[in-house]
């Protein structure tokens, strides 16, 4: 029977045999691309890190690949906006605004965004105690040795020019191998098949999604901490059990799906985060709508079962206000 550790005054400490091993989790670029930092599963992983159950690591190469990729998306979006505003002033569309003052569209300077992005990514890592594995001479020697000896993640059946594409992954692997010196469970969140095989060969537990990793961590660290309710806390009215974060969240989710032309799950949750709402609550409400028959869930999207209902939700004030912050 599982031991229950009481956290109230005078409770015994956990027995030595129940001491929890830390999960050391290295995250590759391929995972960052498919599961943004604002995703509900990633947020849960950060929470476990705060509890000391997990230690998260970003290889510097992976972090820079993700940062510069997002920077390129930003630059492309800015260029698109500028081009679209210019298009509105040409041809028949231009006739519609003939005689009106030119619109003022002031967007961020790309160099300023680049500087800020580096600072923001560093601040994110510091806030969540994510350790960035810097590139070292030891990693360089190991990575190049793998390349010339054609060891994993390199594929001997490929020509050398193709194998060169995996040099960054070789550096990431060498950085990850460094974690094996640390006591605990060694894990890698990787979606790239060759790099996954390389980490498995180094005896890492490899996951291509965060959810199974979360399940394994919870199962391995399932020690129940029971806290005595604080007597001074005021009672919560029964009509407020779900809390303010849930207010109209179902309407917001359904309305934004329509307003943003059925975005992917990741893009929907990222937009909701930018609007100032919690992504984990939004994802919970989306799945509640699935159970209620208002949405259909696929691997990548939430799709309204009634377009008319979704359009009605899109017209609500909470959705309009959110769009003003997003767009």
Residue pairs with C-beta under 8 A, 6 or more apart in sequence:
2 222
2 223
2 224
3 14
3 15
3 18
3 223
4 223
4 224
4 226
5 11
5 12
5 13
5 14
5 18
5 223
5 224
5 225
5 226
6 12
6 226
7 225
7 226
7 227
8 226
8 227
8 228
14 223
18 223
20 53
20 220
20 221
20 223
21 183
21 184
21 185
21 220
22 52
22 53
22 54
22 55
22 182
22 183
22 184
22 185
23 48
23 53
23 54
23 55
23 184
23 185
23 187
23 213
23 217
23 220
24 55
24 57
24 179
24 182
24 184
24 185
24 186
24 187
25 45
25 54
25 55
25 56
25 57
25 187
25 188
25 189
25 213
26 57
26 58
26 59
26 133
26 172
26 175
26 176
26 179
26 187
26 188
26 189
26 204
27 56
27 57
27 58
27 62
27 188
27 189
28 59
28 62
28 169
28 172
28 188
28 189
28 190
28 191
28 192
28 195
29 61
29 62
29 65
29 66
29 168
29 172
30 190
30 191
30 192
30 195
31 189
31 190
31 191
31 208
31 210
32 62
32 63
32 65
32 66
33 66
33 69
33 191
34 191
34 266
35 41
35 42
35 209
35 210
35 266
36 42
36 266
36 269
36 270
37 124
38 269
38 270
38 273
38 279
39 210
39 266
39 269
39 279
40 269
40 279
40 280
40 282
40 283
40 284
41 209
41 210
41 211
41 214
42 210
43 279
43 280
44 210
44 214
44 280
45 54
45 56
45 210
45 213
45 214
46 56
46 128
48 54
48 214
48 217
49 55
49 56
49 128
49 129
49 130
50 128
50 129
53 217
53 221
54 217
55 129
55 131
55 182
55 184
56 128
56 129
56 130
56 131
57 130
57 131
57 132
57 133
57 175
57 176
57 179
58 125
58 130
58 131
58 132
58 133
59 132
59 133
59 171
59 172
59 175
59 176
60 132
60 133
60 134
60 135
60 175
61 135
61 168
61 171
61 172
61 175
62 172
63 121
63 125
63 132
65 168
67 117
67 118
67 121
70 117
71 113
71 114
71 117
74 108
74 110
74 113
75 110
75 113
78 107
78 108
78 110
81 105
81 107
82 105
82 107
85 103
85 105
87 93
88 94
88 97
89 97
89 102
124 130
125 131
125 132
133 175
133 176
133 178
135 171
135 175
138 174
139 171
139 174
139 175
139 178
140 171
142 170
142 174
142 177
143 167
143 170
143 171
143 173
143 174
144 170
145 151
146 152
146 153
146 154
146 170
146 173
146 174
147 154
147 163
147 164
147 167
147 170
150 156
150 163
152 173
152 194
152 197
152 198
152 201
153 166
153 169
153 170
153 173
153 192
153 194
153 195
153 197
153 198
154 163
154 166
154 170
154 194
155 162
155 163
155 166
155 194
166 194
166 195
169 192
169 194
169 195
169 198
172 195
173 195
173 198
173 199
173 202
176 188
176 199
176 202
176 204
177 202
179 186
180 186
180 202
180 203
185 205
185 220
186 203
186 204
186 205
187 204
187 205
187 206
187 207
187 213
188 196
188 199
188 204
188 205
188 206
188 207
189 207
189 208
189 210
189 213
190 196
190 199
190 206
190 207
190 208
191 208
196 206
196 208
199 206
200 206
205 216
207 213
245 277
245 278
245 281
246 281
246 285
248 316
248 318
249 277
249 281
249 282
249 285
250 285
250 288
250 289
250 294
251 313
251 316
251 318
251 319
252 272
252 275
252 277
252 282
252 313
252 318
252 319
252 322
253 268
253 272
253 282
253 285
253 286
253 289
253 302
254 289
254 294
254 295
254 304
254 309
254 310
254 313
254 314
255 310
255 313
255 314
255 315
255 316
255 318
255 319
256 263
256 268
256 271
256 272
256 314
256 319
256 322
256 323
257 263
257 268
257 295
257 302
257 303
257 304
257 310
258 304
258 307
258 310
258 311
258 313
258 314
259 314
259 319
259 323
260 267
260 268
260 271
260 326
262 301
262 303
262 304
263 271
263 301
264 300
264 301
265 283
265 286
265 300
265 301
265 302
268 282
268 286
268 302
269 279
269 282
269 283
270 279
271 322
271 326
272 278
272 279
272 282
272 322
273 279
274 325
274 326
275 321
275 322
275 323
275 325
275 326
276 322
276 325
277 322
286 295
286 297
286 302
287 297
289 295
289 302
290 296
290 297
290 302
293 305
294 304
294 305
294 306
294 309
295 302
295 303
295 304
295 305
296 302
296 303
296 304
296 305
297 303
304 310
313 319
